[in-house]
Amino acid sequence: MDRNESNETIEQDIVFGRNSVKEAIKANKPINKIFVSKGAKDGSIKEILRLAKDTRQIIIEVSKSKLDEMCMPYGYKGETGNHQGIVATMAPHEYAQISDMIDLAKKREEAPFIIILDGVTDTNNFGSIIRSSEAMGVHGIVVGKRRSAPVTAAVDKASSGALSNMLIARVPNISNAIKELKDQGVWILATVQGKKSIRQTNMKGALAIVIGSEENGVSRLVKENCDYLAEIPLKGKTDSLNAAVAAAIAIYEKCEQDIK
């Protein structure tokens, strides 16, 4: 049902932006309310509101300034987050278990394909990795509870809504998560410069790819627990890649090898 703007306290767990809100609705995520800017009635907003009404969401018209206020924590240099006229408040993000990822792979009748992020703290990188992973059929992403970006509205926005269709496990210890994956028959590969090229490394079958932070790369203990260390070969003078770009290249190479 539609309501007018109210003075109630607005929940802090949100998704914002048209793609993110649309994907949250389509994925049946636990949405509390949808806030839409007064007068925002163009094509893509109409489509989202139609989906929202079909699924009996609560829709509240508010001023643009109210949406700006809600998204201010996710902006940059004093600018509010780019909400594109629509925000949805959500129940807290429900993290998955590694077993859920293994079960999803079995359901799809595929070998498990997991991404492990070791110290990736940038929300834009995290969101971009989610987007690449979902697009290429990854079954889940594992992140640490410490030294890693948590799932936030900014991460969801950076993923362009792909977060709604991606399992994320947040674990106390990355090395223990690696052991759990190995127990399930998953091989572990870390992207580390100075090693054999990923093009010359067998990435077929059940695999988890570890992506390290831009500042420190993959941590020593995590490297020691991996089965393979391989590099993304570079030809220019630049000696490293953005974490999101490195992840996308590694994911693509794995998918290419699987179909050869």
N, C-alpha and C positions, 0 to 999 in steps of 0.2 A: 504494500500500500504506500501511497505517497504522503509525505508529511512536510510541513513547513519547517523553517530553520528553528532550532530550539537552543536553549542555554545549557543543556545537559553537559556533563563532563564527557569528553571524547576519549575513547580508548587509545592507547599509544601504539598497539600492534596494528599496523596498517599496510596496505598495498596501494600504490598510486600510479597513475598513468593508464591510458586506455588499454594497451595490450595486457598489462599485468592484471587489471581488474577483470577483463574479459576472460582471460585464461583461468583465473581463480574461480569464476562462476562456472565455466565449462568443466572444471575439474572437481566440482562439488566441494570446494574448500569451505571450512566453517566461517562464513561471513556473518558478522553481526549486523552491520548497516552499510549502505552505500550512500555516500554524500556526493551530490552532483551540483555543479555551479548553476545558479539561476541563469536561464537564457541559453545554456549550452544544449542545443538541439540539432546539431549537424549530424550527418550520416552515421559516423562511427559511434557517437554517443547514443543515437537512437537505437542502434543495434544492441549496444550493451544494456540499455534500459529495457529493451524488449526481452533479452535473455534474463535479466534480473526479475522482471515481472513474471515471466514464465516459471521461474524457480521460487517465486514467492519471497523475494528479498525485500527488506525494508529500505525504501528509497527516501532520502531527505534532501530537499533543495536548500542550498546555503549560498552565501555570498562567496565570491572569489577570494576575498580577504580571509574568510574562515578556512578555506582550503589551503591558502598560503600559510596560515598559522599552523595547520596540522602538519604540513610538509617542511616547515622551516628547519627542523633538526636534520633533514636529509639533503639540505642545500649545500651551497659552496660559496664562501666569501660573502656572507650576508644575504645571498639570494636564496629564495625558497626552492625546494625540490620541484621539478617540472611535473606537476600533477595532471596537466592537460584537461583540467575541468572535472576530474572524477577521482574519488578516494574511497576505498573500502576499509572498514575496521574489521579486524580478524581476531579469532581466538589465537593464543600464543602458538608459534610454529611448533608442529609436532615432528620431532626428529625420528628418523627410522633407526632400525638395527641393521647390522651387517647381514644378519640372517634374512632380513626382508629383501635385500639385494640379491642374495643367492636364490631365494624363492622366486623372485621376478624373472631371473635368468632361466630357471627351470620351467616356469610358466610359458615363456617365449620359446622354449626349446633351443636355447642358445648357451654358449659358454660364457660364464660370468666375465663381465668387463667393468672394472671399477677404477675410479680416479681417487688418488689419495693426495691431499694438499697438506704439505708439511711447512707450516709457518706462513701461509699466504694470508696477509692481513688487509690488503686493499680491497674494498668492497666492489669497486668496478671490475677488478680482475676476477674476483670470486663470481660475480654475476655473469661475466662473459664466459667463464669456464663452465658454469651451469648451462648456459645457452648452447655452447658448442657440444657439450656432453649429451644433452637431451637430443639435439639435432642428429647426432651420429649414433644414437642407440646405446649409450652407456647406461648401465643398470643402477649406478649409484655413486655418490661422492662421499668420501670419508674425510672429516676435518677434526683437528684436535680442539679440546676445550680451552687450551692455553695457546697463546701466540698464533691464533687463527681468527679470521673474521667470522662472527656469528651470522646467522640468517637475520637480516633486517629488511625494512622496506626499501632501503637503498640498494641492497643486493638484489631483491626481487625486481626492482625497476631496471637495474643493469642487465638482468637476465631476459628482459622483454617478455616476462610472464612465463618463461620456461621453468622457473622454480616450481610452479604448480604441478609439473609433471616429472619432477626429479626427486628421487630419494636422497636425503642427506643424513648421514650418521655423524654425530658429534661425540667423540670418544675421549676418555681421560688420557689415553696413552697410544700414540701412533704405532709404536713397536708391538704392543700387545694386539692391536688391530691387524697388523701384518701377520702375526702368528695365527690369528683366527682365520684369516683368509687362506693361509698356507694349509691349514687343517682341512679346508674345503677344496683343496686341490688347485688353488689359484697361485700362479707364479707372479713374482713381484719384480718390476723393472723401475729403476730410478733414472731420471734424466740428469746426467752429470757431464759437464764438459771435460774433454780430454780422454774420453773413452771411445770404444768402437761405435760407429755410427748406428743409429736405430735402423737404417736401411739394411745393414748387414747383421742385424739381430733378429732372431726368430720371435715374433710377437703374436703368432697365431695361438688360438685357443684361449683357455681361461687365464686372464691377465689383469693385474692391477698396475697402473702407471703412477709413480710418485712424482709430483711436481713440487719443487722447493721454492722458498721465498726468493725474491729478486735480490735481497741484500746478502743473504747467507747461503742460498741454495738448499740442498737437501742436507739435513743434519747428520753428523757422524754416526750416531747410533742407528738412525734409520737406514743409512747406507749399508751398515754392517749386517742388517737384517734382510737386505734385498737379495734376490737371486741373480739379477743382472744389473749392470751399470752401463748405460749407453748415452751417447750424445746426439744432439741435433746438429748436424754439420753446418758450419757457417763459412761463407766465402769472403765476406767483406771485412772491414776493419772493426766493426762493432763486435764486441766479445761476448755479448749475452743478449737474451731475448726477454721481453715482457713475459711474465708468468702465464698470462692468458693466451698469448700467441704461442708460447712453447707448448702449452697443453693442447691447443687446437692442432698444431702440426703433429704431435705425438699421437693424438687420437685418430687423425686422418691416416697416418702411416699404418697404425694397427688395423684399421678397417680395410685399407687397401690390401694388406697382406692376407687378411682373412678371406678375401674373394679371389685371390690368385690360385 
